[in-house]
Amino acid sequence: MRNPNQPSARAVFMNGILGENPVFRLVLGVCPTLAVTTTAINGFGMGLAVVFVLTCSNAFIAMIRNIVPDKVRIPVFVVVICSFVTLLQMLLQAFIPVLYNALGIFLPLIVVNCIILARAEAFAQRNAVIPAIVDGIGMGLGFTIALTLIASVRELLGNGTMFGIALLPATFEPAILLILAPGAYITFGLLLGIVNAIVERAQKNKAKGGANA
């Protein structure tokens, strides 16, 4: 039976998508967010890579949380995360080499992605395996949605395509700036403001509805 003081699986999952979205709400993992979002496929691919590592590492850390001494907790977490990142690299290199090459150095740098270590420390080591898996999937998908959204805007307006498919007419003059480094900051900043304004307005409306009830 679920502890009534613990959030439901749905709440844990949606927390990663909206409430504590790693990119738009917590502003974590900004380095890969800005670097790999030149195309939608790269953003989507990096997001799925983080889903895999985050879910697997969360599950494993939740399983061993009661046997790992507190003094070596962080090194153990890093070794676990590193192992899953290495496995992911081998799988991508063997089966999806195009994505492996596109993500480049940012793939092994998932090891030090603060989102993954933060969830291991804040959630996985404090909860059972199933909630840890749900948290990993939710946070990973929240990260994937954010990267794909940023990358889609940059690719569409900067190149006239999305996922490599031409969507705008040939007469469209692309804003090349958006697929360059400054464009990453501009797009990220604008979307960050828009998403936070929407979420905060929704939270205020929910609070008003609860007060009126």
LUMTORDO-15605 format. One record per residue: residue in three letters; x, y, z of N, C-alpha, C, O in turn. Coordinates in Angstrom, 3 decimals. Atoms other than C-alpha are relative to their C-alpha. Layout:
# residues N
(ALA,(X,Y,Z),(X,Y,Z),(X,Y,Z),(X,Y,Z))
...
# end
This chain:
# residues 213
(MET,(0.845,-1.204,0.000),(0.000,0.000,0.000),(0.879,1.252,0.000),(1.881,1.325,0.711))
(ARG,(-0.797,-1.211,0.109),(1.272,3.457,-0.932),(-0.137,0.863,1.243),(-1.234,1.037,1.772))
(ASN,(0.001,-0.924,-1.122),(2.246,5.780,1.890),(-0.771,1.257,-0.395),(-0.431,1.894,-1.392))
(PRO,(0.799,-1.174,0.375),(-0.379,8.588,1.898),(0.788,1.295,-0.003),(0.368,2.278,-0.615))
(ASN,(-0.831,-1.196,-0.036),(2.386,11.089,2.614),(0.895,0.124,-1.231),(1.485,1.175,-1.482))
(GLN,(-0.820,-0.005,1.200),(4.193,10.130,-0.578),(-0.831,0.414,-1.209),(-1.994,0.026,-1.311))
(PRO,(0.757,-0.392,1.194),(3.178,11.721,-3.905),(-0.301,-1.198,-0.880),(0.438,-2.182,-0.880))
(SER,(0.382,1.082,0.901),(1.407,9.529,-6.438),(0.985,-0.091,-1.159),(1.764,0.830,-1.407))
(ALA,(-0.879,0.183,1.157),(3.221,8.118,-9.461),(-0.272,1.071,-1.057),(0.652,1.569,-1.701))
(ARG,(0.352,-1.025,0.982),(1.323,10.560,-11.669),(0.598,1.348,0.391),(1.108,2.073,-0.464))
(ALA,(-0.559,-1.270,-0.460),(2.420,13.518,-9.526),(1.509,0.039,-0.187),(2.065,1.061,-0.589))
(VAL,(-1.452,0.081,0.175),(6.049,12.346,-9.592),(0.362,0.165,-1.471),(1.309,0.874,-1.810))
(PHE,(-0.270,-0.064,1.437),(5.920,11.915,-13.371),(-0.211,1.416,-0.530),(0.651,1.958,-1.221))
(MET,(0.315,-1.336,0.513),(4.239,15.267,-14.088),(0.911,1.069,0.588),(1.094,2.126,-0.016))
(ASN,(-0.923,-0.946,-0.603),(6.643,17.023,-11.734),(1.203,0.246,-0.910),(1.678,1.375,-1.032))
(GLY,(-1.128,-0.141,0.913),(9.463,16.339,-14.194),(-0.362,0.670,-1.308),(0.480,1.308,-1.941))
(ILE,(0.438,-0.602,1.256),(7.405,17.469,-17.168),(-0.249,1.496,0.163),(0.166,2.300,-0.672))
(LEU,(0.407,-1.394,-0.175),(6.056,20.727,-15.726),(0.565,0.644,1.263),(1.350,1.589,1.187))
(GLY,(-0.313,-0.647,-1.269),(6.531,21.500,-12.027),(1.464,0.292,0.213),(1.824,1.397,0.620))
(GLU,(-1.436,-0.172,-0.159),(10.294,20.978,-11.925),(0.725,-0.410,-1.281),(1.723,-1.130,-1.245))
(ASN,(-0.666,0.306,1.278),(11.167,20.732,-15.605),(1.477,0.372,0.118),(1.798,1.508,0.467))
(PRO,(-1.431,-0.248,-0.228),(14.978,20.411,-15.544),(0.545,1.240,-0.693),(1.406,1.930,-0.147))
(VAL,(-0.535,-1.121,0.781),(15.565,23.059,-18.215),(-0.749,1.290,0.281),(-0.133,2.313,0.578))
(PHE,(0.780,-1.229,-0.077),(12.709,25.539,-17.949),(-0.336,0.438,1.420),(-0.606,1.617,1.648))
(ARG,(0.351,-0.372,-1.368),(12.034,25.417,-14.193),(1.220,0.000,0.926),(1.381,0.906,1.744))
(LEU,(-1.177,0.091,-0.863),(15.287,24.308,-12.537),(1.251,0.569,-0.653),(2.250,0.823,0.020))
(VAL,(-1.126,-0.529,0.786),(17.607,25.606,-15.289),(1.257,-0.837,0.245),(2.317,-0.308,0.579))
(LEU,(-1.122,0.927,-0.104),(19.845,22.532,-15.113),(0.331,-0.557,-1.390),(-0.507,-0.541,-2.292))
(GLY,(-0.402,0.584,1.279),(21.803,20.901,-17.937),(0.024,1.014,-1.130),(-0.275,0.679,-2.276))
(VAL,(0.046,-1.067,1.008),(22.137,24.226,-19.755),(1.073,-0.193,-1.075),(0.851,0.162,-2.233))
(CYS,(-1.091,0.169,0.978),(25.447,23.312,-21.447),(-0.429,-0.852,-1.191),(-0.332,-0.376,-2.322))
(PRO,(0.466,0.758,1.167),(24.077,20.454,-23.611),(-1.226,0.627,-0.645),(-1.422,0.513,-1.855))
(THR,(1.196,-0.640,0.542),(20.825,22.386,-23.989),(0.371,1.029,-1.063),(-0.269,1.096,-2.112))
(LEU,(-0.411,-1.027,0.955),(22.620,25.232,-25.745),(0.845,-0.569,-1.137),(0.812,-0.061,-2.258))
(ALA,(-0.980,0.489,0.977),(25.196,23.126,-27.566),(-0.586,-0.915,-1.069),(-0.202,-0.815,-2.234))
(VAL,(0.435,1.021,0.952),(23.256,20.305,-29.220),(-1.329,0.312,-0.669),(-1.814,-0.481,-1.477))
(THR,(1.333,-0.286,0.536),(19.997,22.046,-30.101),(0.026,0.763,-1.316),(-0.880,1.550,-1.589))
(THR,(-0.044,-0.629,1.313),(21.085,23.218,-33.543),(-1.015,-0.642,-0.951),(-1.496,0.001,-1.884))
(THR,(1.031,0.684,0.784),(18.720,20.620,-35.031),(-0.915,-0.761,0.938),(-0.508,-1.170,2.025))
(ALA,(0.987,0.683,-0.837),(15.577,18.988,-33.685),(0.401,-1.442,0.277),(0.180,-1.940,1.381))
(ILE,(-0.371,1.407,-0.195),(16.930,15.464,-34.190),(1.104,-0.128,1.033),(1.123,-1.087,1.804))
(ASN,(-1.064,0.037,-1.005),(20.024,16.263,-32.128),(-0.568,0.231,1.399),(-0.194,-0.462,2.345))
(GLY,(0.616,-0.266,-1.290),(17.936,17.732,-29.309),(-0.804,-1.182,0.495),(-0.734,-1.544,1.669))
(PHE,(0.812,1.165,-0.351),(15.556,14.784,-29.359),(0.890,-1.178,0.384),(0.616,-1.886,1.353))
(GLY,(-0.907,1.114,-0.282),(18.414,12.293,-29.459),(0.706,0.148,1.333),(0.812,-0.819,2.087))
(MET,(-0.632,-0.242,-1.294),(20.238,13.887,-26.528),(-0.993,-0.201,1.132),(-0.648,-0.756,2.176))
(GLY,(1.027,0.181,-1.020),(16.989,13.953,-24.580),(-0.258,-1.465,0.302),(-0.340,-1.855,1.467))
(LEU,(0.239,1.434,-0.209),(16.365,10.242,-25.104),(1.199,-0.666,0.666),(1.036,-1.588,1.465))
(ALA,(-1.194,0.544,-0.646),(19.962,9.497,-24.119),(-0.047,0.269,1.504),(0.298,-0.601,2.304))
(VAL,(0.109,-0.340,-1.419),(19.381,11.306,-20.816),(-1.123,-0.790,0.661),(-0.992,-1.191,1.817))
(VAL,(1.083,0.839,-0.548),(16.072,9.444,-20.323),(0.542,-1.373,0.378),(0.267,-1.878,1.466))
(PHE,(-0.557,1.332,-0.244),(17.943,6.137,-20.606),(0.906,-0.004,1.221),(0.736,-0.828,2.120))
(VAL,(-0.974,-0.028,-1.095),(20.780,7.072,-18.252),(-0.676,0.350,1.317),(-0.400,-0.272,2.343))
(LEU,(0.662,-0.457,-1.224),(18.568,8.862,-15.732),(-0.900,-1.083,0.581),(-0.903,-1.303,1.792))
(THR,(0.904,1.043,-0.483),(16.002,6.060,-15.519),(0.775,-1.188,0.552),(0.461,-1.691,1.631))
(CYS,(-0.785,1.155,-0.441),(18.568,3.270,-15.260),(0.786,0.297,1.273),(0.818,-0.522,2.191))
(SER,(-0.794,-0.339,-1.184),(20.781,5.078,-12.748),(-0.897,0.221,1.213),(-0.540,-0.181,2.321))
(ASN,(0.946,-0.169,-1.100),(17.781,6.097,-10.623),(-0.424,-1.348,0.573),(-0.439,-1.546,1.788))
(ALA,(0.453,1.317,-0.441),(16.559,2.504,-10.513),(1.094,-0.736,0.764),(0.835,-1.322,1.816))
(PHE,(-1.094,0.735,-0.638),(19.961,1.062,-9.636),(0.367,0.615,1.349),(0.612,-0.102,2.319))
(ILE,(-0.339,-0.678,-1.253),(20.704,3.683,-6.979),(-1.067,-0.256,1.057),(-0.752,-0.428,2.234))
(ALA,(1.076,0.310,-0.949),(17.293,3.092,-5.396),(0.148,-1.417,0.558),(-0.179,-1.670,1.717))
(MET,(-0.169,1.387,-0.446),(18.103,-0.628,-5.219),(1.118,-0.143,1.027),(1.026,-0.970,1.934))
(ILE,(-1.163,0.168,-0.879),(21.440,-0.137,-3.451),(0.070,1.070,1.095),(1.046,1.133,1.843))
(ARG,(-0.068,-1.163,-0.896),(20.552,2.929,-1.368),(0.219,-0.379,1.465),(0.821,0.383,2.221))
(ASN,(-0.100,0.393,-1.408),(20.386,0.989,1.903),(1.319,-0.685,0.353),(1.586,-0.945,1.526))
(ILE,(-1.253,0.704,-0.270),(23.771,-0.689,1.533),(1.232,0.853,-0.311),(2.359,0.427,-0.059))
(VAL,(-1.125,-0.883,0.334),(25.920,2.248,0.343),(0.284,0.919,1.186),(-0.599,1.674,1.593))
(PRO,(-0.343,-0.908,-1.111),(27.755,4.030,3.205),(-0.111,1.461,-0.428),(0.224,1.809,-1.560))
(ASP,(0.229,-1.402,0.318),(26.955,7.724,3.347),(1.278,0.709,-0.440),(1.223,1.614,-1.273))
(LYS,(-1.264,-0.674,0.307),(30.655,8.709,3.150),(0.434,-0.190,-1.450),(1.149,0.650,-1.997))
(VAL,(-0.414,0.262,1.387),(31.082,7.171,-0.308),(-1.185,0.087,-0.957),(-1.128,-0.420,-2.078))
(ARG,(1.234,-0.060,0.778),(27.602,7.957,-1.598),(0.223,0.630,-1.382),(-0.136,0.044,-2.403))
(ILE,(-0.173,-0.717,1.264),(28.591,10.495,-4.265),(0.909,-0.764,-0.973),(0.546,-0.907,-2.140))
(PRO,(-0.830,0.786,0.937),(31.505,8.446,-5.736),(-0.733,-1.216,-0.570),(-0.577,-1.547,-1.746))
(VAL,(0.763,1.163,0.477),(29.214,5.407,-5.946),(-1.011,0.441,-1.050),(-1.166,-0.219,-2.078))
(PHE,(0.971,-0.504,0.968),(26.546,7.459,-7.715),(0.674,0.296,-1.339),(0.138,-0.033,-2.398))
(VAL,(-0.712,-0.355,1.233),(29.103,8.729,-10.232),(0.414,-1.249,-0.778),(0.320,-1.279,-2.005))
(VAL,(-0.387,1.258,0.655),(30.363,5.192,-10.948),(-1.207,-0.645,-0.673),(-1.104,-1.139,-1.795))
(VAL,(1.221,0.577,0.568),(26.798,3.972,-11.510),(-0.393,0.758,-1.270),(-0.665,0.148,-2.304))
(ILE,(0.373,-0.820,1.155),(26.006,6.875,-13.852),(0.984,-0.209,-1.150),(0.582,-0.344,-2.306))
(CYS,(-1.036,0.197,1.019),(29.315,6.444,-15.693),(-0.168,-1.337,-0.718),(0.043,-1.427,-1.927))
(SER,(0.183,1.325,0.593),(28.586,2.750,-16.259),(-1.123,0.015,-1.031),(-0.985,-0.556,-2.112))
(PHE,(1.126,-0.049,0.941),(25.227,3.467,-17.896),(0.307,0.901,-1.191),(-0.156,0.630,-2.299))
(VAL,(-0.398,-0.858,1.120),(26.692,6.277,-20.004),(0.911,-0.767,-0.954),(0.769,-0.659,-2.172))
(THR,(-0.891,0.818,0.837),(29.423,3.920,-21.247),(-0.793,-1.015,-0.806),(-0.530,-1.219,-1.991))
(LEU,(0.864,0.955,0.710),(26.795,1.314,-22.118),(-0.758,0.697,-1.119),(-0.866,0.167,-2.224))
(LEU,(0.731,-0.757,1.011),(24.783,3.955,-23.963),(0.906,0.364,-1.174),(0.500,0.240,-2.329))
(GLN,(-0.946,-0.333,1.070),(27.853,5.097,-25.921),(0.250,-1.195,-0.909),(0.260,-1.061,-2.133))
(MET,(-0.266,1.210,0.783),(28.568,1.537,-27.020),(-1.193,-0.354,-0.884),(-1.022,-0.751,-2.036))
(LEU,(1.208,0.323,0.769),(24.949,1.006,-28.123),(-0.185,0.971,-1.169),(-0.491,0.556,-2.288))
(LEU,(0.169,-0.980,1.064),(24.783,4.256,-30.085),(1.073,-0.142,-1.067),(0.784,-0.032,-2.259))
(GLN,(-1.096,0.161,0.965),(28.173,3.713,-31.701),(-0.229,-1.213,-0.886),(0.142,-1.213,-2.060))
(ALA,(0.221,1.234,0.763),(27.115,0.237,-32.786),(-1.222,0.084,-0.911),(-1.197,-0.416,-2.035))
(PHE,(1.271,0.066,0.720),(23.541,0.896,-33.925),(-0.453,1.338,-0.592),(-1.172,1.343,-1.592))
(ILE,(0.402,-1.311,0.536),(23.086,4.682,-34.464),(1.236,0.897,-0.074),(1.309,1.898,0.639))
(PRO,(-1.260,-0.762,0.047),(26.547,6.003,-35.427),(-0.187,1.461,-0.399),(0.593,2.319,0.014))
(VAL,(0.230,-1.389,0.422),(25.099,9.144,-37.051),(-0.314,0.863,1.221),(0.232,1.957,1.364))
(LEU,(0.335,-0.744,-1.205),(23.576,10.266,-33.750),(1.190,0.044,0.952),(1.441,1.060,1.601))
(TYR,(-1.198,0.058,-0.849),(26.688,9.150,-31.872),(0.995,1.086,-0.392),(1.555,1.763,0.471))
(ASN,(-0.950,-1.009,0.490),(28.850,11.406,-34.046),(-0.557,1.412,0.179),(0.191,2.348,0.463))
(ALA,(0.610,-1.328,-0.110),(26.369,14.297,-33.925),(0.076,0.532,1.429),(0.326,1.718,1.642))
(LEU,(-0.027,-0.436,-1.399),(26.254,14.378,-30.114),(1.423,0.224,0.493),(1.653,1.025,1.399))
(GLY,(-1.407,-0.237,-0.283),(30.030,14.135,-29.930),(0.373,-0.070,1.469),(-0.022,-0.997,2.177))
(ILE,(-0.527,-0.020,-1.360),(31.696,15.073,-26.646),(-1.102,0.122,1.044),(-0.894,-0.226,2.207))
(PHE,(1.069,-0.198,-0.976),(28.350,15.887,-25.029),(-0.637,-1.317,0.442),(-1.346,-1.354,1.448))
(LEU,(0.505,1.310,-0.415),(27.451,12.200,-24.904),(0.727,-0.515,1.248),(0.063,-0.836,2.234))
(PRO,(-0.669,0.419,-1.241),(30.185,11.177,-22.418),(-0.158,1.007,1.136),(-0.045,0.641,2.306))
(LEU,(0.175,-1.010,-1.043),(29.595,14.448,-20.568),(-1.329,-0.145,0.741),(-1.582,0.576,1.707))
(ILE,(1.214,0.296,-0.760),(26.203,13.079,-19.514),(0.372,-0.444,1.417),(-0.403,-0.264,2.356))
(VAL,(-0.471,0.451,-1.317),(28.229,11.609,-16.639),(-0.052,1.128,1.017),(-0.417,0.908,2.172))
(VAL,(-0.038,-1.124,-0.937),(28.578,15.066,-15.106),(-1.202,0.929,-0.176),(-1.204,2.052,0.327))
(ASN,(1.217,-0.795,0.146),(25.152,16.319,-16.135),(-0.649,0.146,1.372),(-0.988,-0.850,2.012))
(CYS,(0.484,-0.232,-1.364),(23.847,17.935,-12.950),(-1.419,-0.500,0.209),(-1.817,-0.744,1.348))
(ILE,(1.360,0.530,-0.156),(20.295,16.746,-13.650),(0.049,-1.416,0.565),(-0.702,-1.746,1.482))
(ILE,(-0.041,1.409,-0.377),(21.264,13.087,-13.252),(0.495,-0.177,1.421),(-0.103,-0.915,2.204))
(LEU,(-0.519,0.105,-1.359),(23.369,13.480,-10.134),(-0.965,0.617,1.014),(-1.097,0.122,2.134))
(ALA,(0.957,-0.648,-0.898),(20.778,15.825,-8.620),(-1.173,-0.918,0.314),(-1.622,-0.971,1.459))
(ARG,(1.134,0.897,-0.252),(17.967,13.286,-9.048),(0.439,-1.220,0.809),(-0.335,-1.742,1.610))
(ALA,(-0.518,1.095,-0.808),(20.147,10.521,-7.632),(0.062,0.400,1.464),(-0.306,-0.371,2.350))
(GLU,(-0.173,-0.507,-1.359),(20.855,12.647,-4.567),(-1.332,0.383,0.641),(-1.574,0.089,1.812))
(ALA,(1.231,-0.552,-0.574),(17.429,14.242,-4.131),(-1.146,-0.998,0.029),(-2.033,-0.887,0.875))
(PHE,(1.176,0.872,0.087),(15.105,11.395,-5.101),(0.334,-1.488,0.091),(-0.213,-2.193,0.939))
(ALA,(-0.216,1.448,0.096),(16.547,7.978,-5.969),(0.484,-0.607,1.307),(0.058,-1.704,1.669))
(GLN,(-0.543,0.566,-1.232),(18.453,7.492,-2.717),(-0.989,0.063,1.160),(-0.723,-0.481,2.231))
(ARG,(0.982,-0.165,-1.067),(15.341,8.381,-0.697),(-1.289,-0.782,-0.253),(-2.188,-0.799,0.588))
(ASN,(1.252,0.652,0.373),(12.717,6.299,-2.490),(0.242,-1.413,-0.532),(1.370,-1.803,-0.834))
(ALA,(-0.058,1.366,0.522),(11.927,2.772,-3.647),(0.240,0.017,-1.510),(0.266,1.078,-2.134))
(VAL,(-0.392,0.120,1.411),(12.731,1.488,-7.140),(-1.061,0.560,-0.946),(-0.732,1.334,-1.845))
(ILE,(1.041,-0.434,0.943),(9.366,2.107,-8.843),(-0.152,1.518,-0.025),(-0.150,2.099,-1.110))
(PRO,(0.060,-1.464,0.060),(9.022,5.765,-7.772),(1.262,0.618,-0.631),(1.179,1.628,-1.330))
(ALA,(-1.244,-0.516,0.576),(12.686,6.291,-8.727),(-0.018,-0.121,-1.524),(0.453,0.774,-2.226))
(ILE,(0.116,0.182,1.455),(12.009,4.884,-12.213),(-0.949,1.034,-0.591),(-0.659,1.643,-1.620))
(VAL,(0.984,-0.984,0.484),(8.934,7.093,-12.621),(0.609,1.397,-0.011),(0.400,2.161,-0.954))
(ASP,(-0.663,-1.298,-0.064),(10.958,10.121,-11.522),(1.011,0.141,-1.136),(1.092,1.194,-1.768))
(GLY,(-0.983,-0.044,1.075),(13.722,9.249,-13.992),(-0.640,0.210,-1.360),(-0.155,0.996,-2.173))
(ILE,(0.695,-0.149,1.283),(11.287,8.894,-16.877),(-0.590,1.402,-0.124),(-0.459,2.044,-1.166))
(GLY,(0.618,-1.329,0.047),(9.428,12.102,-15.978),(1.016,1.100,-0.209),(0.834,1.966,-1.065))
(MET,(-1.039,-1.023,0.140),(12.564,14.197,-15.539),(0.677,-0.099,-1.371),(0.966,0.918,-2.002))
(GLY,(-0.637,0.189,1.295),(14.126,12.682,-18.657),(-0.863,0.492,-1.146),(-0.364,1.119,-2.080))
(LEU,(0.897,-0.475,1.056),(11.060,13.364,-20.790),(-0.162,1.513,0.059),(-0.280,2.168,-0.977))
(GLY,(0.044,-1.456,-0.115),(10.848,16.891,-19.400),(1.206,0.636,-0.670),(1.084,1.652,-1.355))
(PHE,(-1.230,-0.474,0.637),(14.454,17.395,-20.505),(-0.092,-0.160,-1.513),(0.314,0.730,-2.260))
(THR,(0.131,0.269,1.437),(13.700,15.832,-23.908),(-0.939,1.000,-0.662),(-0.638,1.524,-1.734))
(ILE,(0.966,-0.956,0.550),(10.660,18.051,-24.483),(0.625,1.378,-0.120),(0.453,2.062,-1.129))
(ALA,(-0.630,-1.326,0.011),(12.645,21.163,-23.573),(1.023,0.106,-1.124),(1.017,1.076,-1.882))
(LEU,(-1.027,-0.036,1.045),(15.576,20.308,-25.854),(-0.620,-0.037,-1.388),(-0.182,0.687,-2.282))
(THR,(0.632,0.113,1.314),(13.309,19.323,-28.745),(-0.705,1.291,-0.380),(-0.673,1.701,-1.540))
(LEU,(0.683,-1.265,0.265),(11.281,22.523,-28.411),(0.999,1.085,-0.404),(0.805,1.783,-1.399))
(ILE,(-1.020,-1.008,0.318),(14.367,24.745,-28.348),(0.619,-0.282,-1.368),(0.778,0.626,-2.184))
(ALA,(-0.646,0.363,1.264),(15.976,22.845,-31.221),(-0.935,0.196,-1.188),(-0.497,0.610,-2.262))
(SER,(0.960,-0.158,1.095),(12.793,22.904,-33.317),(-0.129,1.458,-0.404),(-0.163,1.774,-1.593))
(VAL,(0.092,-1.432,0.294),(12.501,26.687,-33.031),(1.255,0.470,-0.723),(1.170,1.193,-1.716))
(ARG,(-1.252,-0.435,0.607),(16.168,27.186,-33.867),(0.142,-0.525,-1.427),(0.549,0.208,-2.329))
(GLU,(-0.146,0.585,1.330),(16.117,24.797,-36.821),(-1.008,0.585,-0.979),(-0.675,0.868,-2.130))
(LEU,(1.043,-0.498,0.901),(12.823,26.061,-38.235),(0.297,1.424,-0.460),(0.245,1.719,-1.654))
(LEU,(-0.232,-1.401,0.354),(13.661,29.763,-38.103),(1.411,0.248,-0.525),(1.647,1.213,-1.252))
(GLY,(-1.374,-0.195,0.440),(17.378,29.335,-38.700),(0.363,-0.724,-1.273),(1.355,-0.399,-1.925))
(ASN,(-0.329,0.782,1.197),(17.237,26.816,-41.531),(-1.219,-0.304,-0.869),(-1.088,-0.773,-1.999))
(GLY,(1.223,0.259,0.756),(13.608,26.525,-42.612),(-0.432,-1.450,0.010),(-1.334,-1.829,-0.737))
(THR,(0.342,1.421,-0.057),(13.463,22.829,-41.710),(-0.321,-0.408,1.436),(-0.053,0.333,2.382))
(MET,(0.197,0.591,-1.314),(12.366,20.635,-38.816),(0.167,-1.499,-0.142),(-0.491,-2.131,-0.969))
(PHE,(-0.392,1.404,0.136),(13.810,17.163,-38.285),(0.482,-0.286,-1.424),(0.276,-1.374,-1.962))
(GLY,(-0.566,0.153,1.335),(15.506,17.733,-41.637),(-0.995,0.134,-1.129),(-0.621,0.002,-2.295))
(ILE,(1.043,-0.124,1.026),(12.194,18.253,-43.475),(-0.288,1.475,-0.245),(-0.555,2.222,0.697))
(ALA,(0.250,-1.403,0.341),(11.709,21.552,-45.318),(-1.465,0.324,0.240),(-2.344,-0.318,-0.336))
(LEU,(1.366,-0.389,-0.321),(8.604,23.255,-43.914),(-0.351,1.393,-0.500),(-1.527,1.702,-0.696))
(LEU,(0.247,-1.361,0.449),(8.993,26.839,-45.069),(0.336,0.136,-1.485),(1.193,-0.584,-1.995))
(PRO,(-0.244,-0.148,1.447),(8.905,28.037,-48.691),(1.423,0.434,-0.315),(2.142,0.944,0.544))
(ALA,(-1.362,-0.327,0.431),(12.077,28.584,-50.688),(0.289,1.487,0.106),(1.447,1.896,0.198))
(THR,(-0.187,-1.443,-0.093),(11.494,32.328,-50.502),(0.314,0.451,1.425),(0.690,1.603,1.640))
(PHE,(-0.259,-0.360,-1.393),(11.917,32.238,-46.707),(1.479,0.294,0.200),(2.340,-0.482,-0.217))
(GLU,(-1.375,-0.387,-0.288),(15.058,34.049,-45.575),(0.333,-0.449,1.429),(-0.134,0.171,2.385))
(PRO,(-0.262,0.526,-1.345),(16.450,32.011,-42.635),(0.807,0.956,0.862),(1.679,1.679,0.381))
(ALA,(-0.751,-0.813,-0.966),(17.692,33.762,-39.524),(1.184,-0.834,0.481),(1.099,-1.535,1.489))
(ILE,(-1.169,0.842,-0.266),(21.138,32.174,-39.509),(0.485,0.145,1.439),(1.053,-0.787,2.010))
(LEU,(-0.445,-0.260,-1.370),(21.840,33.745,-36.125),(-0.527,-1.054,0.973),(0.147,-1.399,1.943))
(LEU,(0.635,0.917,-0.954),(19.469,31.263,-34.458),(0.692,-1.360,0.071),(0.573,-2.046,1.086))
(ILE,(-0.701,1.279,-0.071),(21.572,28.219,-35.345),(1.467,0.188,0.406),(2.242,-0.768,0.435))
(LEU,(-1.323,-0.291,-0.544),(24.723,29.936,-34.085),(-0.092,0.135,1.516),(-1.183,0.123,2.086))
(ALA,(-0.028,-0.046,-1.475),(25.809,30.243,-30.453),(-0.875,1.101,0.596),(-1.611,0.830,1.545))
(PRO,(0.865,-1.039,-0.587),(24.116,33.628,-29.793),(-1.480,-0.354,-0.095),(-2.265,-0.034,0.797))
(GLY,(1.396,0.387,0.184),(20.866,32.216,-31.176),(-0.475,-0.994,1.037),(-1.652,-1.016,1.397))
(ALA,(0.356,0.964,-1.043),(20.959,29.430,-28.613),(-0.426,0.737,1.271),(-1.430,0.387,1.891))
(TYR,(0.331,-0.780,-1.196),(20.965,31.961,-25.768),(-1.307,0.762,-0.181),(-2.131,0.814,0.733))
(ILE,(1.215,-0.769,0.253),(18.254,34.080,-27.373),(-1.230,-0.892,0.066),(-2.207,-0.565,0.740))
(THR,(1.141,0.918,0.025),(15.932,31.141,-28.034),(-0.284,-0.560,1.378),(-1.438,-0.619,1.805))
(PHE,(0.163,0.554,-1.343),(16.531,29.614,-24.615),(-0.621,1.029,0.942),(-1.537,0.705,1.698))
(GLY,(0.516,-1.033,-0.882),(15.886,32.909,-22.835),(-1.466,0.309,-0.258),(-2.252,0.441,0.680))
(LEU,(1.387,-0.302,0.334),(12.663,33.635,-24.706),(-0.943,-1.131,0.410),(-1.997,-0.878,0.994))
(LEU,(0.852,1.134,-0.355),(11.240,30.131,-24.243),(-0.066,-0.193,1.513),(-1.107,-0.569,2.052))
(LEU,(-0.021,0.092,-1.462),(12.306,30.104,-20.590),(-1.017,0.964,0.605),(-1.774,0.594,1.502))
(GLY,(0.946,-0.986,-0.498),(10.329,33.293,-19.983),(-1.438,-0.369,-0.300),(-2.315,-0.220,0.551))
(ILE,(1.363,0.363,0.403),(7.282,32.077,-21.906),(-0.526,-1.168,0.828),(-1.641,-1.111,1.347))
(VAL,(0.434,1.190,-0.740),(7.118,28.665,-20.214),(-0.242,0.333,1.465),(-1.248,-0.092,2.033))
(ASN,(0.166,-0.352,-1.412),(7.605,30.097,-16.721),(-1.226,0.872,0.214),(-1.923,0.717,1.217))
(ALA,(1.190,-0.839,-0.120),(4.910,32.729,-17.318),(-1.268,-0.846,-0.086),(-2.219,-0.620,0.661))
(ILE,(1.163,0.871,0.151),(2.466,30.038,-18.466),(-0.216,-0.856,1.249),(-1.336,-0.966,1.747))
(VAL,(0.113,0.872,-1.170),(3.214,27.705,-15.547),(-0.428,0.790,1.230),(-1.300,0.349,1.979))
(GLU,(0.342,-0.805,-1.173),(3.047,30.458,-12.933),(-1.434,0.506,-0.073),(-2.114,0.587,0.950))
(ARG,(1.391,-0.444,0.146),(-0.242,31.746,-14.341),(-0.949,-1.159,0.292),(-1.981,-0.976,0.938))
(ALA,(0.835,1.171,-0.268),(-1.675,28.225,-14.259),(-0.049,-0.304,1.490),(-1.101,-0.666,2.017))
(GLN,(-0.039,0.246,-1.435),(-0.553,27.819,-10.653),(-0.843,1.012,0.772),(-1.503,0.653,1.748))
(LYS,(0.805,-1.021,-0.651),(-2.185,31.119,-9.661),(-1.493,-0.276,-0.202),(-2.290,-0.136,0.726))
(ASN,(1.402,0.315,0.272),(-5.447,30.136,-11.353),(-0.467,-1.201,0.813),(-1.602,-1.236,1.288))
(LYS,(0.331,1.171,-0.806),(-5.350,26.769,-9.574),(-0.172,0.377,1.461),(-1.075,-0.118,2.137))
(ALA,(0.108,-0.438,-1.393),(-4.749,28.473,-6.230),(-1.276,0.792,0.230),(-1.917,0.643,1.271))
(LYS,(1.228,-0.769,-0.132),(-7.636,30.884,-6.838),(-1.212,-0.922,-0.013),(-2.163,-0.720,0.742))
(GLY,(1.102,0.955,0.075),(-9.910,27.989,-7.793),(-0.166,-0.760,1.309),(-1.282,-1.006,1.766))
(GLY,(0.057,0.711,-1.279),(-8.985,26.147,-4.603),(-0.526,0.871,1.112),(-1.249,0.397,1.988))
(ALA,(0.467,-0.924,-1.034),(-9.612,29.250,-2.482),(-1.494,0.261,-0.123),(-2.199,0.377,0.879))
(ASN,(1.432,-0.240,0.207),(-13.014,29.841,-4.059),(-0.843,-1.204,0.398),(-1.983,-1.073,0.841))
(ALA,(0.739,1.222,-0.366),(-13.985,26.212,-3.469),(-0.163,-0.060,1.513),(-0.755,-1.005,2.033))
# end
